């Protein structure tokens, strides 16, 4: 009996043919797999002629591009280079002296033609607010040859020249329509007479010089001051003179003593010596005593108020001699 042995029967797998779109896909795969491989010897690693270009920039190109992205460099390229080009062209054009002279003559001609137009011409000067003498002085210090262009007039300089005159307190200068140079002047009004070694001057309320006069009688209605430095204290002098109005015509004037205080001079050579501080207040005290006791009607040479706590009265020579004689007679028992 033959022993049983296991045998293997090979199993054959048959694929079912594909139909439809799957059949086309399978055919494509089979054609590609059955295609005969080809040996490509022209590899880019062996042949440089077919090598593709590298898209990455070179190191120099990269640094240049980064440098051009700097804000200052970009601004210089956009603005600086055009400006330099324009400056270079202008400088090259004006390098020749003939071209410079031609351009200058052209500009001057245009400027002159505009300035000499009739609407810009000034034909006369009108002065208001000044007397005859002052008007003549103004025309003398501002010599203008009319007609002339308003472009050639320096109004500020003319105003400063006019205000530099002593009688002028303020002035305005303008060009009116119609070609008229209008000058409006405010004159200084003299309020006091100042007698000096050099002559007699008229001063306004601020002590500014107004004019010189030949004699005191020319302005007898104005009060008189004298002494060095008196013009610097005119407001104080006017205050003292206002306080002394009750004395009427007895007041002869004020004398500045030592450039620090005033003496009020009355008729009969009487003097009221006022202190440095608050002289008007000291004068009021003297006037109060005078109203009660007629102090200034007596033979008094001076009333010294320099020491407010100790006023002093100095009698004139005749009264002093009579007083001493009377004192001697009394002491002798007569």
BAPAMAR-76057 format. One line per 10 residues: their letters; for each residue x, y, z of N, C-alpha, C. Coordinates in steps of 0.2 Angstrom, whole numbers. Example, Ala and Ser with C-alpha at 12.3 -4.5 7.8 and 13.67 -1.06 7.14 Angstrom:
BEGIN
AS	66,-28,39,62,-22,39,66,-16,39 | 64,-11,35,68,-5,36,64,0,39
END
This chain:
BEGIN
XXXXXXXXXX	4,-6,0,0,0,0,4,6,0 | 3,10,-4,7,16,-5,5,22,0 | 11,24,3,9,29,8,7,36,5 | 3,39,9,0,45,6,4,51,7 | 6,55,3,10,61,3,6,67,1 | 8,72,5,4,78,3,7,82,-3 | 3,84,-7,6,87,-13,2,94,-13 | 6,99,-16,3,105,-16,2,107,-24 | -4,109,-25,-6,111,-31,-5,118,-32 | -2,121,-37,-1,128,-38,-8,131,-39
XXXXXXXXXX	-9,136,-36,-15,140,-37,-14,146,-42 | -18,146,-47,-17,151,-52,-22,156,-51 | -20,162,-50,-25,168,-49,-26,171,-56 | -31,171,-58,-33,174,-64,-37,181,-63 | -34,186,-66,-37,192,-65,-43,193,-70 | -48,196,-67,-53,198,-71,-52,204,-75 | -53,203,-81,-52,209,-86,-56,215,-84 | -53,221,-84,-57,227,-82,-61,230,-88 | -65,233,-86,-70,236,-91,-71,244,-89 | -72,248,-94,-74,255,-93,-68,259,-92
XXXXXXXXXX	-68,264,-88,-63,268,-87,-57,265,-83 | -59,260,-79,-53,256,-76,-49,252,-81 | -52,250,-86,-48,247,-92,-43,252,-95 | -45,258,-96,-40,263,-99,-35,264,-94 | -36,265,-87,-31,266,-82,-26,260,-82 | -29,254,-82,-24,249,-82,-20,248,-88 | -22,249,-93,-18,249,-100,-13,254,-99 | -14,260,-96,-9,265,-96,-3,263,-91 | -5,260,-86,0,257,-81,4,252,-84 | 1,248,-88,5,242,-91,9,245,-97
XXXXXXXXXX	7,250,-100,11,252,-106,17,256,-103 | 16,259,-97,22,262,-94,27,257,-91 | 24,252,-88,29,247,-85,32,243,-90 | 29,242,-96,32,238,-101,37,242,-105 | 37,248,-104,41,253,-108,48,251,-107 | 52,251,-112,59,249,-111,63,255,-108 | 66,254,-102,70,260,-99,76,262,-104 | 77,269,-103,82,272,-108,87,275,-103 | 93,275,-105,99,277,-101,100,284,-104 | 99,289,-99,100,296,-101,107,298,-98
XXXXXXXXXX	111,299,-103,118,301,-102,119,308,-101 | 114,312,-104,115,320,-103,112,322,-97 | 115,320,-92,113,323,-85,116,330,-84 | 112,334,-80,115,341,-79,121,340,-75 | 122,335,-71,128,335,-67,134,333,-71 | 133,331,-77,139,329,-81,140,334,-87 | 135,337,-89,136,342,-95,133,349,-93 | 138,354,-93,136,360,-91,132,364,-96 | 132,362,-102,129,366,-107,121,366,-106 | 119,361,-103,111,361,-102,110,363,-95
XXXXXXXXXX	114,365,-91,113,367,-84,108,373,-84 | 103,373,-79,98,379,-78,102,384,-74 | 100,391,-75,103,396,-71,100,396,-64 | 104,398,-59,102,398,-52,99,405,-51 | 92,404,-48,88,410,-47,91,415,-41 | 95,412,-37,97,416,-31,102,421,-33 | 102,428,-30,107,433,-32,114,431,-30 | 118,435,-33,125,434,-30,126,438,-24 | 131,437,-21,133,441,-14,133,448,-16 | 137,450,-21,137,457,-22,131,460,-24
XXXXXXXXXX	127,457,-28,120,459,-30,116,460,-24 | 116,455,-19,112,455,-13,114,461,-9 | 120,463,-8,122,468,-4,120,475,-7 | 121,475,-14,119,481,-17,111,483,-17 | 107,477,-17,100,478,-16,99,480,-9 | 102,478,-4,101,480,3,103,487,4 | 108,489,1,111,496,1,106,501,-2 | 103,499,-7,98,503,-11,91,504,-7 | 90,499,-2,84,499,2,85,504,8 | 91,506,9,92,511,15,88,518,13
XXXXXXXXXX	84,520,18,80,526,17,84,532,15 | 90,533,18,94,539,16,96,538,9 | 98,532,7,101,532,0,95,533,-5 | 89,530,-3,83,531,-8,82,538,-8 | 82,542,-3,80,549,-3,85,553,-7 | 92,551,-6,97,554,-10,96,553,-17 | 94,547,-19,93,545,-26,87,549,-29 | 82,550,-25,76,553,-28,76,561,-28 | 80,563,-23,80,571,-22,87,573,-23 | 92,570,-20,99,573,-21,101,573,-28
XXXXXXXXXX	101,568,-31,103,568,-38,100,573,-43 | 93,574,-43,90,579,-47,92,586,-45 | 93,587,-38,95,594,-36,102,595,-39 | 107,590,-38,114,591,-40,114,592,-47 | 110,589,-51,110,590,-58,107,597,-60 | 102,599,-57,100,606,-58,105,611,-56 | 108,610,-50,113,615,-48,119,615,-53 | 121,609,-55,126,609,-60,124,613,-67 | 118,612,-69,116,615,-75,116,623,-74 | 113,625,-69,113,632,-67,120,635,-67
XXXXXXXXXX	124,631,-63,131,634,-62,135,634,-68 | 134,629,-73,137,629,-79,134,635,-84 | 128,637,-83,125,642,-87,128,649,-85 | 128,650,-78,130,656,-76,138,657,-75 | 142,652,-77,149,652,-77,152,658,-81 | 148,659,-86,151,664,-91,148,671,-89 | 153,676,-88,151,683,-86,146,686,-91 | 146,685,-97,142,688,-102,134,686,-100 | 134,680,-99,127,677,-97,124,680,-90 | 129,681,-86,127,684,-79,125,691,-80
XXXXXXXXXX	128,695,-84,127,702,-86,120,703,-89 | 119,698,-94,113,698,-98,107,697,-94 | 107,692,-89,102,690,-85,100,696,-80 | 106,699,-77,105,705,-73,102,711,-76 | 104,712,-82,101,718,-86,94,717,-87 | 92,710,-89,85,709,-90,81,710,-84 | 83,707,-78,79,708,-72,79,715,-70 | 84,719,-71,84,726,-69,79,730,-73 | 79,728,-80,74,731,-84,67,730,-82 | 65,724,-80,58,722,-78,57,726,-72
XXXXXXXXXX	61,726,-67,60,729,-61,59,736,-62 | 63,740,-66,62,747,-67,55,748,-71 | 53,744,-75,47,745,-79,41,745,-74 | 42,741,-69,36,740,-64,36,746,-59 | 42,748,-57,42,753,-52,40,760,-54 | 42,761,-61,40,767,-63,33,768,-67 | 29,763,-65,22,764,-67,19,770,-64 | 14,773,-67,11,779,-64,8,778,-57 | 5,772,-56,2,771,-50,6,771,-44 | 13,770,-45,18,769,-40,22,775,-39
XXXXXXXXXX	20,781,-43,24,787,-42,21,791,-37 | 26,795,-33,24,800,-28,26,806,-30 | 21,811,-30,23,818,-33,24,823,-28 | 21,823,-22,22,828,-17,22,825,-10 | 23,830,-5,23,828,2,19,833,6 | 14,830,10,9,834,14,11,833,21 | 11,839,25,13,838,32,7,841,36 | 5,838,41,-1,840,45,1,839,52 | -1,844,56,0,844,63,6,848,65 | 10,851,61,16,855,62,15,862,60
XXXXXXXXXX	18,866,64,18,873,62,23,875,56 | 23,881,55,26,883,49,34,882,49 | 37,884,55,44,883,56,46,875,56 | 41,871,60,43,864,60,42,861,53 | 37,863,49,36,860,42,42,862,38 | 45,868,39,51,869,35,57,865,37 | 57,864,44,63,860,46,62,852,44 | 56,850,43,55,843,41,57,843,34 | 55,847,30,57,847,23,64,848,22 | 67,851,26,75,852,26,78,845,28
XXXXXXXXXX	76,842,33,79,836,35,77,830,30 | 72,830,27,70,825,22,70,828,15 | 75,829,12,75,832,5,74,826,0 | 68,827,-3,65,822,-8,64,826,-14 | 67,823,-20,66,826,-26,60,822,-30 | 54,825,-30,49,823,-33,48,824,-40 | 45,820,-44,42,814,-43,47,808,-42 | 45,803,-38,50,797,-37,45,791,-36 | 48,785,-37,44,779,-36,43,778,-28 | 37,775,-27,36,773,-20,41,767,-18
XXXXXXXXXX	44,764,-23,48,758,-21,55,761,-18 | 56,767,-20,63,770,-18,62,774,-11 | 56,774,-8,55,778,-2,56,773,4 | 60,775,9,60,771,15,56,774,20 | 50,772,21,45,776,25,48,776,32 | 50,770,35,53,769,42,59,774,43 | 63,775,38,69,779,39,66,787,39 | 62,788,35,59,795,35,56,797,42 | 52,792,44,49,793,51,54,794,56 | 59,790,56,64,790,62,68,797,61
XXXXXXXXXX	69,799,55,72,806,54,68,812,57 | 61,811,56,57,817,58,56,816,65 | 55,811,68,55,810,76,61,812,79 | 67,812,76,73,814,79,73,822,80 | 69,826,77,68,833,78,66,834,85 | 68,839,89,67,840,95,59,842,96 | 56,846,92,49,848,93,44,843,92 | 46,837,89,42,832,86,41,827,92 | 35,826,94,34,821,99,33,814,96 | 29,814,91,28,807,87,26,809,80
XXXXXXXXXX	27,804,75,25,806,68,24,799,65 | 19,800,60,17,794,56,18,796,49 | 21,791,45,22,793,38,19,787,34 | 15,789,28,12,784,24,11,787,17 | 10,783,12,8,785,6,1,785,4 | -2,790,3,-9,791,1,-10,789,-6 | -16,787,-8,-18,786,-15,-18,793,-18 | -15,793,-24,-15,799,-28,-7,801,-28 | -3,797,-25,4,799,-26,6,805,-21 | 3,804,-14,5,809,-9,8,806,-3
XXXXXXXXXX	14,809,-1,17,806,5,15,810,11 | 11,807,15,7,810,20,11,809,27 | 13,815,30,16,815,36,12,819,41 | 10,815,47,6,817,52,11,818,58 | 11,824,61,16,826,66,12,828,72 | 14,826,78,12,828,85,17,832,88 | 17,838,89,22,843,91,22,842,99 | 28,843,102,29,844,109,26,851,111 | 23,851,117,20,857,119,24,859,125 | 27,865,125,32,868,130,27,869,136
XXXXXXXXXX	30,867,142,26,868,148,30,872,153 | 37,872,152,41,875,157,47,878,154 | 50,883,157,56,886,154,62,884,159 | 68,882,155,74,880,159,79,884,157 | 82,888,163,87,892,162,94,889,163 | 99,889,158,105,886,159,111,891,157 | 117,889,158,122,893,156,123,894,149 | 120,889,145,121,890,138,115,894,135 | 110,895,139,104,899,136,98,897,139 | 92,898,136,85,897,139,82,892,134
XXXXXXXXXX	79,887,137,76,881,133,69,880,135 | 65,878,131,58,876,132,58,868,133 | 55,866,138,54,859,139,47,857,139 | 45,851,137,38,848,138,38,845,145 | 32,841,146,30,838,152,35,833,154 | 38,830,149,43,824,151,50,827,152 | 51,833,151,58,836,151,62,836,144 | 58,834,139,62,834,133,62,841,130 | 68,842,126,69,848,123,64,850,118 | 62,856,118,57,858,113,60,863,108
XXXXXXXXXX	63,869,111,66,874,107,70,878,111 | 74,883,108,78,888,112,75,894,111 | 75,899,116,72,905,115,77,910,117 | 76,916,115,81,922,116,80,925,123 | 74,926,125,73,929,132,68,926,136 | 68,926,142,63,924,146,56,927,145 | 56,933,143,50,937,142,46,934,136 | 49,930,132,45,927,126,40,922,128 | 41,919,134,36,914,137,35,916,144 | 33,922,146,32,924,153,27,920,156
XXXXXXXXXX	22,917,153,17,913,156,19,906,158 | 25,904,156,27,897,158,32,898,165 | 31,893,169,36,893,175,43,892,173 | 47,894,178,54,894,177,58,889,182 | 62,885,179,67,881,183,74,883,181 | 79,881,185,86,882,184,90,877,188 | 96,877,186,100,872,189,102,866,185 | 108,863,186,110,857,182,106,851,184 | 104,848,179,100,842,180,93,843,181 | 90,849,181,83,851,182,79,848,177
XXXXXXXXXX	81,847,170,77,845,165,75,837,166 | 79,834,170,78,827,172,72,826,177 | 70,831,180,65,831,186,59,836,184 | 57,836,178,52,841,176,45,839,179 | 43,832,179,37,831,182,37,832,190 | 42,832,194,42,833,201,42,841,201 | 45,845,197,45,852,197,38,854,196 | 34,851,191,27,853,190,23,852,196 | 24,846,199,20,845,205,21,850,211 | 27,852,212,29,857,217,26,864,215
XXXXXXXXXX	26,866,209,23,872,206,15,872,207 | 13,866,206,5,866,207,3,866,214 | 7,864,218,6,865,226,7,872,228 | 11,876,225,13,883,227,8,888,223 | 3,885,220,-2,890,216,-5,895,221 | -6,893,227,-9,898,232,-5,904,233 | 2,904,232,6,909,233,6,914,227 | 2,912,221,1,917,216,7,919,212 | 8,926,211,13,929,208,20,929,212 | 19,928,218,25,928,222,30,923,220
XXXXXXXXXX	28,918,217,33,912,215,37,915,209 | 44,914,209,48,916,204,51,910,200 | 51,904,204,53,898,200,56,893,205 | 59,888,202,63,883,206,70,882,204 | 74,881,209,81,880,207,83,873,210 | 87,869,205,89,863,207,96,863,211 | 96,861,217,102,862,221,106,855,221 | 112,855,219,116,849,220,113,843,216 | 109,844,211,106,839,207,102,834,211 | 100,836,217,96,831,221,90,834,225
XXXXXXXXXX	89,841,225,83,843,228,82,850,225 | 76,853,228,74,859,225,73,865,230 | 74,871,228,73,877,232,67,881,228 | 62,882,232,57,887,229,58,894,230 | 59,898,225,61,905,225,55,909,225 | 54,914,230,49,918,230,52,926,229 | 47,930,228,49,937,228,52,939,235 | 56,945,235,59,948,241,65,943,243 | 67,939,238,73,934,239,71,929,244 | 65,927,245,64,922,250,64,915,247
XXXXXXXXXX	66,910,251,67,904,248,64,899,253 | 61,893,250,59,888,254,63,882,252 | 67,880,256,72,874,255,69,867,256 | 67,864,251,63,858,251,68,852,252 | 66,846,255,70,840,256,70,836,249 | 74,831,249,75,827,244,69,822,243 | 66,820,248,61,815,248,54,819,249 | 49,818,245,43,821,246,43,829,247 | 46,832,242,46,840,243,39,843,243 | 34,840,239,28,844,239,24,843,246
XXXXXXXXXX	25,838,249,22,837,256,25,842,261 | 32,843,260,35,848,265,33,855,263 | 32,856,257,29,863,255,22,864,258 | 18,859,258,11,859,260,11,861,268 | 16,859,271,17,861,279,19,868,279 | 23,871,275,25,878,275,19,882,274 | 15,880,269,9,884,267,4,884,272 | 3,878,276,-2,878,281,0,883,287 | 7,883,288,9,888,294,8,895,291 | 9,896,285,9,903,282,2,905,282
XXXXXXXXXX	-3,901,281,-10,903,281,-12,905,288 | -9,902,293,-11,903,300,-8,909,303 | -1,910,302,3,915,305,6,919,300 | 5,919,294,8,924,289,15,923,289 | 18,917,289,25,916,290,29,920,284 | 27,919,278,30,921,272,29,929,271 | 25,932,275,24,939,275,29,943,280 | 32,939,284,37,942,288,44,943,285 | 49,946,289,55,947,286,59,940,287 | 57,935,283,60,929,283,64,928,276
XXXXXXXXXX	70,926,277,75,925,271,74,918,269 | 73,913,273,73,906,271,69,902,276 | 65,897,273,62,892,277,66,885,275 | 69,882,280,73,876,279,69,870,281 | 67,866,276,63,860,277,67,854,276 | 73,854,275,77,849,273,77,843,279 | 76,845,285,75,841,291,68,841,293 | 64,836,291,57,836,292,55,837,300 | 59,834,304,58,834,311,60,841,314 | 64,845,311,66,851,314,67,857,309
XXXXXXXXXX	61,859,307,61,865,302,65,871,305 | 68,875,300,72,880,303,70,886,299 | 70,892,302,68,898,299,74,903,299 | 76,906,294,82,910,294,79,917,292 | 80,922,296,78,929,295,83,933,291 | 80,938,287,85,942,283,90,946,288 | 94,949,285,99,953,289,96,959,293 | 92,962,290,89,968,294,85,966,299 | 81,961,298,77,958,304,81,955,309 | 86,952,307,91,949,312,94,954,316
XXXXXXXXXX	96,960,313,100,965,317,95,968,322 | 89,969,320,83,972,324,82,968,330 | 82,961,328,80,956,334,86,957,339 | 92,957,337,98,957,342,98,963,345 | 96,969,342,96,975,346,90,975,351 | 85,972,349,79,972,354,81,968,360 | 85,962,359,87,958,364,92,961,369 | 96,965,366,101,969,370,98,974,374 | 93,977,371,89,983,375,85,979,381 | 83,974,380,79,970,385,83,968,390
XXXX	89,965,388,94,963,393,97,969,398 | 97,975,395,100,980,399,94,984,403 | 88,982,402,83,984,406,80,990,403 | 81,992,397,78,997,394,71,995,390
END
